[in-house]
Amino acid sequence: MEHQKPNAPTVADDPKAREMLRQAFEKTARWDKDFKGFTADLTVNVNGKETSGPIMVKGPREVSVQLDDADAQKWVQEQLGMIAVHRGPRSFDESDGKYSLTMEEDGHPFGTKLTIHGSNSFYRLKDNRITQINRKMAHPGMTPFAFTINVEESAVTQDHKHLTTKYSVYYYSPTDGKLTNAESITDTYIRIGTADLPATRRNISYENGEVGVRNLTFKNHKLV
């Protein structure tokens, strides 16, 4: 899903902001450009109800999940698609580098505020890491929404890259600021070849008036 690019006055790019975000981008773990995907056996536990089946991930739009539970299957496909989006190979210039960037030092605990002009987004950066992502989304035919991702914990891979292991997401209305959903995600990984692949994911979320817990456990990974 791409974020909206509204018509807005051109903002002068700040070279210091660009270099700061470039360094953080390059220190973030991603699958390499030769990565073709992986398969695994998955067990899903949704509030105590378990189902299992094979999965295959080749890219954000090439995800195969075979589960008996249709609702669990749809949710897992979305989760794996987003993992592939975040971990997939891409260059800085193909992503945030194509926008004008500015920065502001405001003393925030999560670090420097860096605005990505033209994307309805701003990040916070600290110690060569993206620590927070703020974004507003609006597309024709859909209800606008906004979210804030807080990166709480991360690991360092064998390639000396940062790999997020725990983060929280707050979803809210961009019009009245009302909180609509919240998630806490904890991930672990397994190294297969040159790739760090998902081993487990725990998702604790509040939606539709209740708190739910979903666990994903991946085994028997194989590279495609």
N, C-alpha and C positions, 0 to 999 in steps of 0.2 A: 504494500500500500504506500503510495507516494503522498507526501503532504502537499498542501495547497501552496501555490505560488501566486500570491495576490499582486495586483499592479501597485507598485509602491515606488516612491522616489529612489533613485540610485544613491546608495550609501558608499562613501569612500572606504576602500578596504584598508585594514590596519595590518601591515606586514608582521608586527609582533604577535598579533592575535592569530594570524595565519600560521606562523611558525609554531606557536604554542599548540594549536590544535593538530597540526601535522605531526608533531612529535608524539602527542597522545595517541593519535590514530595509528601511527607506525608501531607503537608499543602495545597495541591491542592484539590479542591472539586471534588469528583467522586460519582457516584451512588454506593450504597453498594452492597456487593456480592449477596444479596438476591433479588436484583432488577430484575423484570421480563419484564419490559417495560411499555409503556403507549400508550394510544390512545388520539386523539384530533381532533377537527374540525379546519381546516386551511383555511385562506384566503390569497392569494398571489396577490400582486400588482406589476406588472412589467411595470415601466414607464407609469403608469396610467391605464393599462389593468388588470382587476381583474378576478380571478377565485377561486373557493372554492371547498373543498372536504375533506373527512376524511383521516387521516393518522394513522399509527401504527408503533411504533419503539420498537423493542425487542433487537436489537444489530446492530453492523455495517453492517452486511450482511442480516439482517432481518428487512427491512424497506419497508413498504407498503404505497404508495401514490396514491390517486385516484382523478385526475384532468382532466378536459376536454382539457386543453392545453398541448400537448405532450412535448413541449420544457420546459415549466414551471415545468411539472411533473419530467422530467429528472433532472433538476437543483435542485429541492427540494429534490429528493432522494439522490443526492450527498451531499447536505447540511446536511440532517438528518443523513446520514451515517457518516460524519465527526464529527458531534456532538456526536454520539454514540461512535466513536473511542476515542475521547478526554475525554468523561465523563464516559466511561465504567469502571467497576472495574478491577483492575490489580495491581500486586505488583511491587515494585521498581525493584526487582531482575528479573522480567519478562520483564521489559522494558529497560530503560537506564542502570540499574544496572548490566546488563550482559556484558557491555563493560568496557574497561580500561578508567579511567577518570583522567584528569589532569586539573590544574587551573592556571590562570595567572592574577595578579592584574595589570591592565594597566590604571587605572584612568578613565575608560569610564563612562559616565553618567548612563548607564544602569547596571553598576556593573561588578562583576568579570566575566572574560571569562573562561568558563569551556568546555573543549573539550571532546567529546565522541568518542574515537578512534575506528576506524573500522566501523563507521556509516556515515562518510562524514558530520558530524554535529558538531556545537558548540553552546552553550547557553551562555546567560548572566544571572547572578543571583544577586539579591539585596533584603535585608530584608526578607530572607526566601521565595522569590518568583522568579520564572522564568520570566524574563522581556523581553527576546529576544531569538528567535530560528532561527538558520541559518542552512540550509541543502541543499545538492546537491543530485539530484536523477538521476539515470541512470539504465535502465533495457533493456534487449535485445528487439529490435523491437520498441523502443520508443525514441523520441528525448530527450536528457538530458535536465534537467532544474534545476534551483535553486531558493530558496526563502528565504526571511527574514520576520519573524513575530515579530512585536513590540507590546508588551502588554502595552496599554496606560492607561486603567482604570480597576479596579476590585472591587468587593464587598466581604464582609465577611459573610459567611452563618451562620445559627443557630448552625452549628457544628464547627464554628470557622475555616473554611477553606476558602482559596482564590478562588473566582469564577470570571473569566475574563468577563468584561462587554463591553469592547471596545478594538479593536486591528486593526492593519493595516498589510497588506501583500504586499510585493514587489516581483514579479516574474521576473527572468532575465535569460539570457543565461549564463551557466557556462564557455562557451568557449570565448565569446567576451565581456561579462558583459552587453550586451544590455538589457534594461528594456523592458519587453514584456507585463506586466499587473500590475495593482495595485488595491488593494481593501481596503475599510474601513468598518469594521463590528461593529455594536453596538447591544448588546443583553440585554434583560431583562428576568427575571425568575419569576416563581410562585412556591411556596412551596406546594407540595401535599404529604402528609404523611411524609416520611423521605427523599424525593427526591426533588431537585430543577430542575424543568422542564422548557423548553423554553416557554416564553410567547410571545416575539416579537423578530424579527431580521431585522435589516436594513442593506442592503449590497449596498454600493456605489462602483462601479468598472469602470475601464477603460479597454476596450478591443475592438479590431476591429475598432479602430479609433474613438470611442465615449465613453462618460460617461453614464452609466446606473444606475438606482436605483431600487432595488427590496425590497419589504417589506413582511415579513411573520408575520401573526398574528394568534396565537394559542388560542383556547377557548375550554371549556368543557373537560378539561383533565380528564382522568381516568387511574388509574394504572391497569395493566394487572394482 
